[in-house]
Amino acid sequence: MKTLLFLIIFAVGLGCIALVCLLFFKSEIKNIIAARKLRKKEFNCSQCGLCCSFTVTLNKCDIENLENKDAFKLTFGKKHLLKTNGSCSFLGTDSTCSSKKSCSIYSLRPQACRKFPFIKYAGIKAIDTRCTEVKRMLNNIS
């Protein structure tokens, strides 16, 4: 009887914790669900350049690749890509279409840029829902 009562109290406690987590991490859960929905779909970048306004933290390999490009600055002990007017300093306009953006270091671009919008959030594979193309794809899924 005591064991059963303990299990019921324990289950109710877990339910409360799950509800608090659901409310607190709502946007993160939305991100994880979006990643699962889009994982099997082919992602085609629209080249809008929005992601180039985000801060890109460089890993060791990125730093080695961009060493001669004066591409990064040190902030809070981490190296980030330089920005000009709020966007990556290597972002330009595509010569064939003025609404599309292009990267002048595309072949050397950092790992975070190569993988975007697919990210890891707290060790979980997710997708960055700030991406214009991801938003469009999610609207088509819903």
FENFEN-V295256 format. One record per residue. PHI is phi in radians with two decimals (* if undefined). OMEGA is omega in degrees with one decimal (* if undefined). NEAR is the number of other ideal C-beta (glycine too) atoms within 10 Angstrom. Layout:
phi: (PHI | PHI)
omega: (OMEGA | OMEGA)
near: (NEAR | NEAR)
//
This chain:
phi: (* | -1.12 | -1.14 | -1.11 | -1.07 | -1.04 | -1.10 | -1.15 | -1.08 | -1.09 | -1.12 | -1.10 | -1.06 | -1.11 | -1.08 | -1.13 | -1.08 | -1.09 | -1.14 | -1.08 | -1.07 | -1.07 | -1.22 | -1.26 | -1.85 | -0.96 | -1.19 | -1.19 | -1.14 | -1.03 | -1.09 | -1.16 | -1.11 | -1.05 | -1.07 | -1.15 | -1.17 | -1.63 | -0.95 | -1.60 | -1.56 | -1.38 | -1.66 | -2.10 | -1.10 | -1.55 | 0.99 | -1.37 | 1.51 | -1.03 | -1.09 | -1.29 | -1.61 | -1.41 | -1.29 | -1.96 | -1.47 | -1.65 | -1.62 | -1.02 | -1.13 | -1.04 | -1.09 | -1.11 | -1.15 | -1.82 | -0.95 | -1.61 | -1.80 | 0.82 | -1.75 | -2.38 | -2.29 | -1.71 | -2.36 | 0.90 | 1.40 | -2.12 | -1.67 | -2.21 | -1.12 | -1.23 | -2.11 | -2.27 | 0.91 | 1.50 | -2.21 | -0.93 | -1.21 | -1.72 | -1.43 | -2.35 | -1.74 | -1.10 | -1.20 | -1.60 | -2.68 | -1.18 | -1.46 | -1.71 | -1.82 | -2.39 | -1.88 | -1.34 | -2.09 | -0.87 | -1.22 | -1.90 | -0.98 | -1.08 | -0.98 | -1.06 | -1.24 | -1.11 | -1.56 | -1.02 | -1.59 | -1.40 | -2.30 | -2.02 | -2.13 | 0.95 | 1.42 | -1.90 | -1.13 | -2.54 | -2.35 | -1.40 | -1.39 | -1.35 | -1.11 | -1.03 | -1.21 | -1.11 | -1.02 | -1.10 | -1.13 | -1.13 | -1.09 | -1.31 | -1.35 | -1.11)
omega: (178.7 | 179.2 | 179.5 | 178.6 | 177.6 | -179.8 | 178.4 | 178.6 | 179.1 | -179.7 | 177.9 | 177.9 | 177.7 | 177.6 | 177.8 | 178.3 | 179.4 | 179.5 | 178.2 | 178.3 | -179.8 | -179.6 | -176.1 | -175.2 | -175.3 | -178.0 | 178.9 | 178.3 | 177.0 | 179.3 | -179.3 | 178.4 | 178.4 | 179.7 | 179.9 | -179.3 | -173.8 | -173.8 | -175.7 | 178.2 | 178.3 | 179.5 | 176.3 | -179.7 | 178.8 | 178.7 | 180.0 | 178.0 | -179.2 | -178.2 | -179.7 | 175.4 | 179.5 | 177.2 | -179.3 | 176.3 | -176.1 | 173.5 | -176.0 | -179.5 | 177.6 | -178.4 | 178.0 | -179.9 | -174.3 | -174.1 | -176.2 | -173.6 | -172.9 | -168.6 | -171.3 | 175.5 | -179.9 | 178.2 | 178.9 | 176.3 | 178.8 | 178.7 | -179.5 | 173.9 | 177.6 | 176.7 | 174.2 | -177.9 | 175.0 | 179.3 | 177.6 | -178.3 | 178.8 | 180.0 | 177.5 | 178.0 | 178.6 | -178.1 | -178.5 | -177.1 | -174.6 | 179.2 | 178.9 | -179.9 | 178.2 | -177.7 | -177.7 | 176.0 | -172.7 | -177.9 | 179.4 | -173.1 | -178.1 | -179.4 | -179.7 | 178.8 | 179.7 | -174.6 | -174.9 | 11.0 | 179.6 | -173.2 | 169.1 | 178.7 | -176.7 | 177.5 | -178.5 | 176.9 | -177.7 | 178.5 | -178.4 | -175.2 | 173.4 | -177.9 | -178.8 | -178.6 | 177.1 | 177.6 | 179.6 | -179.6 | 178.9 | 176.8 | 178.9 | 180.0 | -174.8 | *)
near: (5 | 6 | 7 | 8 | 9 | 10 | 10 | 10 | 10 | 10 | 10 | 10 | 10 | 10 | 10 | 10 | 10 | 10 | 10 | 10 | 12 | 10 | 9 | 10 | 13 | 10 | 8 | 14 | 14 | 13 | 19 | 16 | 14 | 21 | 20 | 11 | 14 | 19 | 11 | 6 | 10 | 6 | 14 | 8 | 14 | 14 | 18 | 13 | 20 | 15 | 22 | 21 | 13 | 16 | 11 | 21 | 15 | 20 | 13 | 8 | 10 | 22 | 13 | 9 | 18 | 20 | 10 | 7 | 14 | 9 | 22 | 20 | 12 | 8 | 10 | 6 | 5 | 12 | 19 | 17 | 26 | 15 | 17 | 9 | 7 | 7 | 17 | 26 | 17 | 21 | 19 | 14 | 13 | 13 | 8 | 7 | 10 | 8 | 10 | 14 | 20 | 15 | 17 | 12 | 17 | 10 | 6 | 15 | 19 | 24 | 14 | 17 | 19 | 10 | 11 | 21 | 21 | 16 | 15 | 9 | 13 | 8 | 6 | 11 | 12 | 21 | 24 | 17 | 16 | 14 | 23 | 15 | 17 | 21 | 14 | 10 | 20 | 17 | 8 | 8 | 9 | 6)
//
